């Protein structure tokens, strides 16, 4: 069951469709990256078929080859073929690399509507990806690799809605403080919808898997999804962990409402948050070094 969409107040004619259609420089995912994601999750996917889609995007193929030949893997020979690179890296690593390479250019930009400086949106999204992956690995409820992609994309809606909040941010922060509301609740109060609904709309327009659509729509309120979904729970926990570690807080991060039910649904307890937090920085640094090789 989806949350009820409120009637916009300050901008009664500005719908989610308007936000998406009228926002300049709206993020896109290259067709090759989307194809790689789908093919890597397909039961019939192979290194050859994934390599075929990679080859359609020269820049992405070059990044994959650069990583396969990097010091991180330390091969004694050069890898010159994209399909062979997929074998070296593994299809899921290639999928994650494709998503990182495709999202970094627009996630690295400042989001003034959320008081996020350059690189802060990226830092938060990458942090949530790592934390969600760790949570999935510890819970064994969902794929850690798929949780990484879900965490990376969870705040997609912010990139579209930010420009519409720039002039409203000071007033929204005052509302949040005065009424004790999380920032997404203030978004709904002001616009009639929030960045989660905008992100879900964008994910649907890209024909992303339903699980990713659910992650974008419910990652702040995972218990509202019926039936609940372990992937959404892992991203919610990862979002909380990354925020509590100071990764890309911005104007909306300090009012995060954590749903402990998400922990119990994936078989974890509050005490597990400490061990996840301990593992987080080590894992974040490892992932950052790995993907740094491709820039």
DALIN-V940441 format. One record per run of one state. SS is the DSSP state (2 for helix, 1 for strand, 0 for the rest). FROM is the first residue (numbers start at 1). TO is the last residue. If there is no record, write none. Layout:
# DALIN-V940441
ss-><SS & SS>
from-><FROM & FROM>
to-><TO & TO>
This chain:
# DALIN-V940441
ss-><0 & 2 & 0 & 2 & 0 & 2 & 0 & 2 & 0 & 2 & 0 & 2 & 0 & 1 & 2 & 0 & 1 & 0 & 2 & 0 & 2 & 0 & 2 & 0 & 2 & 0 & 2 & 0 & 2 & 0 & 2 & 0 & 2 & 0 & 2 & 0 & 2 & 0 & 2 & 0 & 2 & 0>
from-><1 & 16 & 23 & 31 & 42 & 47 & 55 & 58 & 69 & 82 & 90 & 91 & 108 & 111 & 112 & 115 & 116 & 117 & 120 & 140 & 144 & 154 & 156 & 166 & 169 & 180 & 183 & 192 & 195 & 206 & 210 & 219 & 222 & 225 & 230 & 245 & 253 & 256 & 260 & 266 & 270 & 293>
to-><15 & 22 & 30 & 41 & 46 & 54 & 57 & 68 & 81 & 89 & 90 & 107 & 110 & 111 & 114 & 115 & 116 & 119 & 139 & 143 & 153 & 155 & 165 & 168 & 179 & 182 & 191 & 194 & 205 & 209 & 218 & 221 & 224 & 229 & 244 & 252 & 255 & 259 & 265 & 269 & 292 & 295>
